[in-house]
Amino acid sequence: MTTLTIALDEQQLHHLQDAARVLGVEVEELVRMSIDEYCARRQLVQQATEYVLAKNAELYRRLAR
């Protein structure tokens, strides 16, 4: 596992600590969960984009004429 150090202002740290407390996890775990969620959503958006482009390829080709 790699260690990453980031600088946060006091407000950002406070928000993270509050969210972690509400969820019952450590701040580090909340950050890892957030990164995982971001990556999963990004992948879903990519898949949806590819699906829409493939599904509508003929329409786009016709409109381009």
Phi and psi restraints in degrees (range 20) as a CNS / XPLOR table:
assign (resid 1 and name C) (resid 2 and name N)
       (resid 2 and name CA) (resid 2 and name C) 1.0 -97.9 20.0 2
assign (resid 2 and name N) (resid 2 and name CA)
       (resid 2 and name C) (resid 3 and name N) 1.0 144.6 20.0 2
assign (resid 2 and name C) (resid 3 and name N)
       (resid 3 and name CA) (resid 3 and name C) 1.0 -100.1 20.0 2
assign (resid 3 and name N) (resid 3 and name CA)
       (resid 3 and name C) (resid 4 and name N) 1.0 135.1 20.0 2
assign (resid 3 and name C) (resid 4 and name N)
       (resid 4 and name CA) (resid 4 and name C) 1.0 -123.4 20.0 2
assign (resid 4 and name N) (resid 4 and name CA)
       (resid 4 and name C) (resid 5 and name N) 1.0 131.8 20.0 2
assign (resid 4 and name C) (resid 5 and name N)
       (resid 5 and name CA) (resid 5 and name C) 1.0 -111.2 20.0 2
assign (resid 5 and name N) (resid 5 and name CA)
       (resid 5 and name C) (resid 6 and name N) 1.0 129.0 20.0 2
assign (resid 5 and name C) (resid 6 and name N)
       (resid 6 and name CA) (resid 6 and name C) 1.0 -128.7 20.0 2
assign (resid 6 and name N) (resid 6 and name CA)
       (resid 6 and name C) (resid 7 and name N) 1.0 153.4 20.0 2
assign (resid 6 and name C) (resid 7 and name N)
       (resid 7 and name CA) (resid 7 and name C) 1.0 -95.3 20.0 2
assign (resid 7 and name N) (resid 7 and name CA)
       (resid 7 and name C) (resid 8 and name N) 1.0 130.0 20.0 2
assign (resid 7 and name C) (resid 8 and name N)
       (resid 8 and name CA) (resid 8 and name C) 1.0 -124.0 20.0 2
assign (resid 8 and name N) (resid 8 and name CA)
       (resid 8 and name C) (resid 9 and name N) 1.0 145.2 20.0 2
assign (resid 8 and name C) (resid 9 and name N)
       (resid 9 and name CA) (resid 9 and name C) 1.0 -80.2 20.0 2
assign (resid 9 and name N) (resid 9 and name CA)
       (resid 9 and name C) (resid 10 and name N) 1.0 171.1 20.0 2
assign (resid 9 and name C) (resid 10 and name N)
       (resid 10 and name CA) (resid 10 and name C) 1.0 -60.2 20.0 2
assign (resid 10 and name N) (resid 10 and name CA)
       (resid 10 and name C) (resid 11 and name N) 1.0 -38.8 20.0 2
assign (resid 10 and name C) (resid 11 and name N)
       (resid 11 and name CA) (resid 11 and name C) 1.0 -66.2 20.0 2
assign (resid 11 and name N) (resid 11 and name CA)
       (resid 11 and name C) (resid 12 and name N) 1.0 -42.4 20.0 2
assign (resid 11 and name C) (resid 12 and name N)
       (resid 12 and name CA) (resid 12 and name C) 1.0 -61.9 20.0 2
assign (resid 12 and name N) (resid 12 and name CA)
       (resid 12 and name C) (resid 13 and name N) 1.0 -45.7 20.0 2
assign (resid 12 and name C) (resid 13 and name N)
       (resid 13 and name CA) (resid 13 and name C) 1.0 -61.7 20.0 2
assign (resid 13 and name N) (resid 13 and name CA)
       (resid 13 and name C) (resid 14 and name N) 1.0 -42.9 20.0 2
assign (resid 13 and name C) (resid 14 and name N)
       (resid 14 and name CA) (resid 14 and name C) 1.0 -61.2 20.0 2
assign (resid 14 and name N) (resid 14 and name CA)
       (resid 14 and name C) (resid 15 and name N) 1.0 -44.2 20.0 2
assign (resid 14 and name C) (resid 15 and name N)
       (resid 15 and name CA) (resid 15 and name C) 1.0 -61.9 20.0 2
assign (resid 15 and name N) (resid 15 and name CA)
       (resid 15 and name C) (resid 16 and name N) 1.0 -44.1 20.0 2
assign (resid 15 and name C) (resid 16 and name N)
       (resid 16 and name CA) (resid 16 and name C) 1.0 -61.6 20.0 2
assign (resid 16 and name N) (resid 16 and name CA)
       (resid 16 and name C) (resid 17 and name N) 1.0 -45.7 20.0 2
assign (resid 16 and name C) (resid 17 and name N)
       (resid 17 and name CA) (resid 17 and name C) 1.0 -62.6 20.0 2
assign (resid 17 and name N) (resid 17 and name CA)
       (resid 17 and name C) (resid 18 and name N) 1.0 -42.4 20.0 2
assign (resid 17 and name C) (resid 18 and name N)
       (resid 18 and name CA) (resid 18 and name C) 1.0 -63.3 20.0 2
assign (resid 18 and name N) (resid 18 and name CA)
       (resid 18 and name C) (resid 19 and name N) 1.0 -46.1 20.0 2
assign (resid 18 and name C) (resid 19 and name N)
       (resid 19 and name CA) (resid 19 and name C) 1.0 -63.4 20.0 2
assign (resid 19 and name N) (resid 19 and name CA)
       (resid 19 and name C) (resid 20 and name N) 1.0 -41.6 20.0 2
assign (resid 19 and name C) (resid 20 and name N)
       (resid 20 and name CA) (resid 20 and name C) 1.0 -63.7 20.0 2
assign (resid 20 and name N) (resid 20 and name CA)
       (resid 20 and name C) (resid 21 and name N) 1.0 -41.4 20.0 2
assign (resid 20 and name C) (resid 21 and name N)
       (resid 21 and name CA) (resid 21 and name C) 1.0 -62.9 20.0 2
assign (resid 21 and name N) (resid 21 and name CA)
       (resid 21 and name C) (resid 22 and name N) 1.0 -45.3 20.0 2
assign (resid 21 and name C) (resid 22 and name N)
       (resid 22 and name CA) (resid 22 and name C) 1.0 -60.4 20.0 2
assign (resid 22 and name N) (resid 22 and name CA)
       (resid 22 and name C) (resid 23 and name N) 1.0 -41.0 20.0 2
assign (resid 22 and name C) (resid 23 and name N)
       (resid 23 and name CA) (resid 23 and name C) 1.0 -82.1 20.0 2
assign (resid 23 and name N) (resid 23 and name CA)
       (resid 23 and name C) (resid 24 and name N) 1.0 -11.5 20.0 2
assign (resid 23 and name C) (resid 24 and name N)
       (resid 24 and name CA) (resid 24 and name C) 1.0 74.1 20.0 2
assign (resid 24 and name N) (resid 24 and name CA)
       (resid 24 and name C) (resid 25 and name N) 1.0 32.6 20.0 2
assign (resid 24 and name C) (resid 25 and name N)
       (resid 25 and name CA) (resid 25 and name C) 1.0 -128.9 20.0 2
assign (resid 25 and name N) (resid 25 and name CA)
       (resid 25 and name C) (resid 26 and name N) 1.0 166.0 20.0 2
assign (resid 25 and name C) (resid 26 and name N)
       (resid 26 and name CA) (resid 26 and name C) 1.0 -74.2 20.0 2
assign (resid 26 and name N) (resid 26 and name CA)
       (resid 26 and name C) (resid 27 and name N) 1.0 156.4 20.0 2
assign (resid 26 and name C) (resid 27 and name N)
       (resid 27 and name CA) (resid 27 and name C) 1.0 -56.8 20.0 2
assign (resid 27 and name N) (resid 27 and name CA)
       (resid 27 and name C) (resid 28 and name N) 1.0 -42.5 20.0 2
assign (resid 27 and name C) (resid 28 and name N)
       (resid 28 and name CA) (resid 28 and name C) 1.0 -60.1 20.0 2
assign (resid 28 and name N) (resid 28 and name CA)
       (resid 28 and name C) (resid 29 and name N) 1.0 -41.3 20.0 2
assign (resid 28 and name C) (resid 29 and name N)
       (resid 29 and name CA) (resid 29 and name C) 1.0 -67.1 20.0 2
assign (resid 29 and name N) (resid 29 and name CA)
       (resid 29 and name C) (resid 30 and name N) 1.0 -38.9 20.0 2
assign (resid 29 and name C) (resid 30 and name N)
       (resid 30 and name CA) (resid 30 and name C) 1.0 -61.7 20.0 2
assign (resid 30 and name N) (resid 30 and name CA)
       (resid 30 and name C) (resid 31 and name N) 1.0 -41.6 20.0 2
assign (resid 30 and name C) (resid 31 and name N)
       (resid 31 and name CA) (resid 31 and name C) 1.0 -64.2 20.0 2
assign (resid 31 and name N) (resid 31 and name CA)
       (resid 31 and name C) (resid 32 and name N) 1.0 -44.6 20.0 2
assign (resid 31 and name C) (resid 32 and name N)
       (resid 32 and name CA) (resid 32 and name C) 1.0 -61.3 20.0 2
assign (resid 32 and name N) (resid 32 and name CA)
       (resid 32 and name C) (resid 33 and name N) 1.0 -43.3 20.0 2
assign (resid 32 and name C) (resid 33 and name N)
       (resid 33 and name CA) (resid 33 and name C) 1.0 -61.5 20.0 2
assign (resid 33 and name N) (resid 33 and name CA)
       (resid 33 and name C) (resid 34 and name N) 1.0 -40.5 20.0 2
assign (resid 33 and name C) (resid 34 and name N)
       (resid 34 and name CA) (resid 34 and name C) 1.0 -66.0 20.0 2
assign (resid 34 and name N) (resid 34 and name CA)
       (resid 34 and name C) (resid 35 and name N) 1.0 -40.5 20.0 2
assign (resid 34 and name C) (resid 35 and name N)
       (resid 35 and name CA) (resid 35 and name C) 1.0 -64.5 20.0 2
assign (resid 35 and name N) (resid 35 and name CA)
       (resid 35 and name C) (resid 36 and name N) 1.0 -44.4 20.0 2
assign (resid 35 and name C) (resid 36 and name N)
       (resid 36 and name CA) (resid 36 and name C) 1.0 -59.9 20.0 2
assign (resid 36 and name N) (resid 36 and name CA)
       (resid 36 and name C) (resid 37 and name N) 1.0 -43.4 20.0 2
assign (resid 36 and name C) (resid 37 and name N)
       (resid 37 and name CA) (resid 37 and name C) 1.0 -63.1 20.0 2
assign (resid 37 and name N) (resid 37 and name CA)
       (resid 37 and name C) (resid 38 and name N) 1.0 -43.9 20.0 2
assign (resid 37 and name C) (resid 38 and name N)
       (resid 38 and name CA) (resid 38 and name C) 1.0 -59.4 20.0 2
assign (resid 38 and name N) (resid 38 and name CA)
       (resid 38 and name C) (resid 39 and name N) 1.0 -46.6 20.0 2
assign (resid 38 and name C) (resid 39 and name N)
       (resid 39 and name CA) (resid 39 and name C) 1.0 -64.0 20.0 2
assign (resid 39 and name N) (resid 39 and name CA)
       (resid 39 and name C) (resid 40 and name N) 1.0 -41.0 20.0 2
assign (resid 39 and name C) (resid 40 and name N)
       (resid 40 and name CA) (resid 40 and name C) 1.0 -64.6 20.0 2
assign (resid 40 and name N) (resid 40 and name CA)
       (resid 40 and name C) (resid 41 and name N) 1.0 -44.0 20.0 2
assign (resid 40 and name C) (resid 41 and name N)
       (resid 41 and name CA) (resid 41 and name C) 1.0 -64.7 20.0 2
assign (resid 41 and name N) (resid 41 and name CA)
       (resid 41 and name C) (resid 42 and name N) 1.0 -40.8 20.0 2
assign (resid 41 and name C) (resid 42 and name N)
       (resid 42 and name CA) (resid 42 and name C) 1.0 -61.0 20.0 2
assign (resid 42 and name N) (resid 42 and name CA)
       (resid 42 and name C) (resid 43 and name N) 1.0 -42.3 20.0 2
assign (resid 42 and name C) (resid 43 and name N)
       (resid 43 and name CA) (resid 43 and name C) 1.0 -64.9 20.0 2
assign (resid 43 and name N) (resid 43 and name CA)
       (resid 43 and name C) (resid 44 and name N) 1.0 -41.1 20.0 2
assign (resid 43 and name C) (resid 44 and name N)
       (resid 44 and name CA) (resid 44 and name C) 1.0 -63.8 20.0 2
assign (resid 44 and name N) (resid 44 and name CA)
       (resid 44 and name C) (resid 45 and name N) 1.0 -40.8 20.0 2
assign (resid 44 and name C) (resid 45 and name N)
       (resid 45 and name CA) (resid 45 and name C) 1.0 -63.5 20.0 2
assign (resid 45 and name N) (resid 45 and name CA)
       (resid 45 and name C) (resid 46 and name N) 1.0 -42.3 20.0 2
assign (resid 45 and name C) (resid 46 and name N)
       (resid 46 and name CA) (resid 46 and name C) 1.0 -61.7 20.0 2
assign (resid 46 and name N) (resid 46 and name CA)
       (resid 46 and name C) (resid 47 and name N) 1.0 -45.0 20.0 2
assign (resid 46 and name C) (resid 47 and name N)
       (resid 47 and name CA) (resid 47 and name C) 1.0 -63.7 20.0 2
assign (resid 47 and name N) (resid 47 and name CA)
       (resid 47 and name C) (resid 48 and name N) 1.0 -42.5 20.0 2
assign (resid 47 and name C) (resid 48 and name N)
       (resid 48 and name CA) (resid 48 and name C) 1.0 -64.2 20.0 2
assign (resid 48 and name N) (resid 48 and name CA)
       (resid 48 and name C) (resid 49 and name N) 1.0 -40.7 20.0 2
assign (resid 48 and name C) (resid 49 and name N)
       (resid 49 and name CA) (resid 49 and name C) 1.0 -62.3 20.0 2
assign (resid 49 and name N) (resid 49 and name CA)
       (resid 49 and name C) (resid 50 and name N) 1.0 -46.4 20.0 2
assign (resid 49 and name C) (resid 50 and name N)
       (resid 50 and name CA) (resid 50 and name C) 1.0 -62.8 20.0 2
assign (resid 50 and name N) (resid 50 and name CA)
       (resid 50 and name C) (resid 51 and name N) 1.0 -39.6 20.0 2
assign (resid 50 and name C) (resid 51 and name N)
       (resid 51 and name CA) (resid 51 and name C) 1.0 -63.1 20.0 2
assign (resid 51 and name N) (resid 51 and name CA)
       (resid 51 and name C) (resid 52 and name N) 1.0 -48.4 20.0 2
assign (resid 51 and name C) (resid 52 and name N)
       (resid 52 and name CA) (resid 52 and name C) 1.0 -63.6 20.0 2
assign (resid 52 and name N) (resid 52 and name CA)
       (resid 52 and name C) (resid 53 and name N) 1.0 -43.6 20.0 2
assign (resid 52 and name C) (resid 53 and name N)
       (resid 53 and name CA) (resid 53 and name C) 1.0 -62.7 20.0 2
assign (resid 53 and name N) (resid 53 and name CA)
       (resid 53 and name C) (resid 54 and name N) 1.0 -42.5 20.0 2
assign (resid 53 and name C) (resid 54 and name N)
       (resid 54 and name CA) (resid 54 and name C) 1.0 -68.7 20.0 2
assign (resid 54 and name N) (resid 54 and name CA)
       (resid 54 and name C) (resid 55 and name N) 1.0 -43.2 20.0 2
assign (resid 54 and name C) (resid 55 and name N)
       (resid 55 and name CA) (resid 55 and name C) 1.0 -64.1 20.0 2
assign (resid 55 and name N) (resid 55 and name CA)
       (resid 55 and name C) (resid 56 and name N) 1.0 -35.7 20.0 2
assign (resid 55 and name C) (resid 56 and name N)
       (resid 56 and name CA) (resid 56 and name C) 1.0 -105.1 20.0 2
assign (resid 56 and name N) (resid 56 and name CA)
       (resid 56 and name C) (resid 57 and name N) 1.0 14.7 20.0 2
assign (resid 56 and name C) (resid 57 and name N)
       (resid 57 and name CA) (resid 57 and name C) 1.0 -55.6 20.0 2
assign (resid 57 and name N) (resid 57 and name CA)
       (resid 57 and name C) (resid 58 and name N) 1.0 -44.6 20.0 2
assign (resid 57 and name C) (resid 58 and name N)
       (resid 58 and name CA) (resid 58 and name C) 1.0 -63.8 20.0 2
assign (resid 58 and name N) (resid 58 and name CA)
       (resid 58 and name C) (resid 59 and name N) 1.0 -42.6 20.0 2
assign (resid 58 and name C) (resid 59 and name N)
       (resid 59 and name CA) (resid 59 and name C) 1.0 -61.0 20.0 2
assign (resid 59 and name N) (resid 59 and name CA)
       (resid 59 and name C) (resid 60 and name N) 1.0 -45.8 20.0 2
assign (resid 59 and name C) (resid 60 and name N)
       (resid 60 and name CA) (resid 60 and name C) 1.0 -62.7 20.0 2
assign (resid 60 and name N) (resid 60 and name CA)
       (resid 60 and name C) (resid 61 and name N) 1.0 -39.0 20.0 2
assign (resid 60 and name C) (resid 61 and name N)
       (resid 61 and name CA) (resid 61 and name C) 1.0 -63.1 20.0 2
assign (resid 61 and name N) (resid 61 and name CA)
       (resid 61 and name C) (resid 62 and name N) 1.0 -43.3 20.0 2
assign (resid 61 and name C) (resid 62 and name N)
       (resid 62 and name CA) (resid 62 and name C) 1.0 -65.4 20.0 2
assign (resid 62 and name N) (resid 62 and name CA)
       (resid 62 and name C) (resid 63 and name N) 1.0 -41.9 20.0 2
assign (resid 62 and name C) (resid 63 and name N)
       (resid 63 and name CA) (resid 63 and name C) 1.0 -67.3 20.0 2
assign (resid 63 and name N) (resid 63 and name CA)
       (resid 63 and name C) (resid 64 and name N) 1.0 -26.6 20.0 2
assign (resid 63 and name C) (resid 64 and name N)
       (resid 64 and name CA) (resid 64 and name C) 1.0 -74.0 20.0 2
assign (resid 64 and name N) (resid 64 and name CA)
       (resid 64 and name C) (resid 65 and name N) 1.0 -17.1 20.0 2
